[in-house]
């Protein structure tokens, strides 16, 4: 594999939450981790795994930038809790939450890091707007050589074969925060169990508490697993506590919202 000139991420912390569900998701994780090592330098990666028993094999990649943290847990996937524990372990003033199946355009990810470390216009940045699912030969070529450049075709007006739009807009996947502002608003709500709705709850709470949350108009690449559509997942979280908690932020009093943020932020003190 020919090396490329790596992009420095300026010593930020990347936090990945993970639970092995099937072989496809496992291979996506290793491909994303290989891509990060292939593309970037100067970062720490906290791989936060929660399950009944650990499954991540550090020896497979032998990447010294990866810190594997295992938390025994046999309930619903505790994504919010894992992210918050990762923040407590982090050292950088900028933190990047990174899904185990997603890829940002490298030049945009670096722009996000620079904007949060050097600029004053944003507190939170998503290095994308819509989400493109890639599968088939397009995905397989990436699994063999984890170079993002093969995905430049997804910027065309007509998507290539083996690619489809999964979300027209989204706010999770990969997102970067000023650490002190993340803590101030309480971080991800670890009272919410499972996956789904926690990103929207944080977006609404952070927005009402004054965080400047901005996105770039470029796609996020999602490595296919299970299904090329999330319609069933979206339908599945209707009526759940996670969704109710997200919607409740809109009607909460400012005093109630600030109290919630302080209670959640106690975890970081």
N, C-alpha and C positions, 0 to 999 in steps of 0.2 A: 504494500500500500504506500503510494507516494505521499510524503508529508506536504502539507500546505503551510503557508505562513500563518501562525496562529494569532487570534485576536485576544488581546489582554482584557480581562474583565475586572481588573483593578482591585483584586483581593476581596471581591464580594463573596457572600455566602449564598449558595444555591440549596434549597430545601426541596426534597422529593419525598412524597408519601407513597407508600406501596404496601399492597397485600397481593400475594400471588394467587390468581384466580384460575388461570389456565396457561397452557404452553404459549399461546399467541401473545398474551399480555406479558409473560416473562421475557420472551424474545424481544418484544418492543422495548422493555426496560433496558436490557443490555445494549440494544442498538442506540437508544437515546444517550446512555452513559458513554458509549464509545464515540458517538457524535460530539458530545461536549469535550471529551479529551482530545479528539482529532481537530476540533475547530478553535478551541479557546485555551488560554493560559491564565494563570493568576486568579484562581478561585478555589474555594472549599466547597465540597458537596456533602450534605448531610442526607443520607438515605435512611428515612424513618420508616421502619417496617413494623407493622402490628399484625399479629396472627397467633394461633395456638403454638406454633413452632416456627423458628426462622427458616427461610428458604433461600435468601440471597447468598450467592457464592462469590465472596470477595476475590478468591483466587482466580476466578475466570478472567477478570480484567486486570487485576493487580495494579489498580490505579491508586497511588498514594493520596490523591486528592479526595478520595471517597472515604467518609466516615460512616460506617454502618451502625445504626442504633436500632436495636430490637426491643420492642415492648410487648410482653405477653398479653394477648387480648383475643378473646373468642366471641365477642359480641359483634354488632354491626361495625363496619369499617370506620375507625375514629379519625377521619381525615383532619378535622379541625384541631383535635388534640395533638396529633402528630406534627402539624405545622407549628403550633404554638411551642411545643417542646423544642423543635428545631430552632425557633427564634431565640429561645433562652440559651441555646448552645452557641448561637452565632456570634461573630466578632465584628462584623462590618456594619457601618451606618446604613448600608443599603442591603436589603435581602431580596432574593428572587425565589418565588414559589414556582415550581416547575413540574408539570404533570409527567408521568412516566411513559407517555405515548405521544408527546407533543414536541414540536420544533419551531423555534422562531427564526426569522431571517437574521443571520449573524450581524450584518451591519446595523440593523434596527435595534437588536439587543444591546449592542455596544452604545448606541445613541441614548438608549434609556439609562444605562449606567452613568454615562457622562452627564446627562440632564439632571439626575438625582444627586450625584456627587458634587457637581459644579454649579448647577443652575438653581433658580429660585422660583420657577413657574409651575412646578408639579410636585405632588407628594406621592402619587401612585401612577405607574405607567404600565399599560398593556402594549406589548410590541406587535399588536395585530388588531384587526377588526373582525373579519369573518374567519371561519374555520373550514379548511379543505381536507377531506378524508382521502388518503391515498392507499391504494391496494394493488394487488396483482403484480405485474412486472415492474411497475414504477416503484412500488414499495420494496420489492425483492432486491432491486439494484442498490437501493440504499442500505438494506440489511447487509449486503456484501461489502460495500464501501460507504461508510457513513458521512458522505460529503453532501452538504445541503444543496450544492449547485445544481444537482439533477432536478430540483424542484422549481427552477426558474420558469418552466413552462406553465405553472399554475397561475402566473400573473397575466396570462393571455385572456382575452375576452371569452373565448371558448375553452373550457377546461379540457385537458388531454384525456385520452383513454386511461382508465384506472384512477380517476379522481372525480370527486363530487363534493358539492358544498354541504357540509353537515350543519353549520349554523351561519345565518346571515350576519349575526353579531353575537359577541360573547364577552364575558369579563373575567373568566377564570383561565385555566390552561397554563398560561405563563403570565405572571404579574410581578412587578417589582415595587417595593415600598421603601420609603424612608423608615428605618426601624423605629425611631422614636415616635413617629406619627402612628405607625401601626399599633404600637403599645398604647398610645394615648387613647385611641378609640376602642381598645379592648381586644384587638386581633380577631381571628376567627372565633366564632361562638362555639366553644367546646361543649356547651349544653346540647348542641344539635348532634344527633348520632347519624351515622351512615353518610352516604354521598348523594348530593342533590339539594340545591337550595341554599347551601351555606355561602356560596359565592355571592348570590343576590342579596342575602341578608347583610353581609359585610359591606357590599357596595352601597346599599341604602343607608346603613348606619354611618359609614365613613362620610358619605356625601352630606348627610344632615349635620355631622359634627365638623364639617369644614374642610375635609381633605379634598385637594384638587386632583381629581382622577381623570387621566387622559389616555386616549388610545391612538395608535398609528393605523392609517388606512392601508394595511397590507395583510395578506393572509397568514394565518397560523396553519402549519402542517400537522395533521393528526394521522398517526399510523394506525391503519385499520385493525380492529379486533371486534369480534362478535357480530357487529352489524354496521352498515354504512349510514344508518339513520339513527337519530336519537329520539324519534317521535315516541317510541314505546317508553323510553326512560322519562321523558317529559310528562307523558300521561300518567306514568306510575307514581310520580311524586305529588300529583294533585291531591289535596286534602291531607297531606302529611304535616307533621309538626314543623318540619324544616320550612315548608312553604308558608305555613301560617305565621311562623316567626319572622320570615322575610317580609310578608305583607304587613304585619303588625307594626313594623318600624315606621311606616308612613303615617300612622295614626297616633303614635306614641307622643306624649308631651315632651318638650325639650328637657324638663327636669327628669322625667322618667328615663329618657334616652341617656342623659349624662350619668344617671345612677347606674344604669346597665353597663355603660362603658367603664366606669370605675370598678364595678364588681368584677367584670371580665379581666380588667387590667391587673387586678390583684395577683393573678397567676404569675406575672412577670416580675413581681417585686420580691 
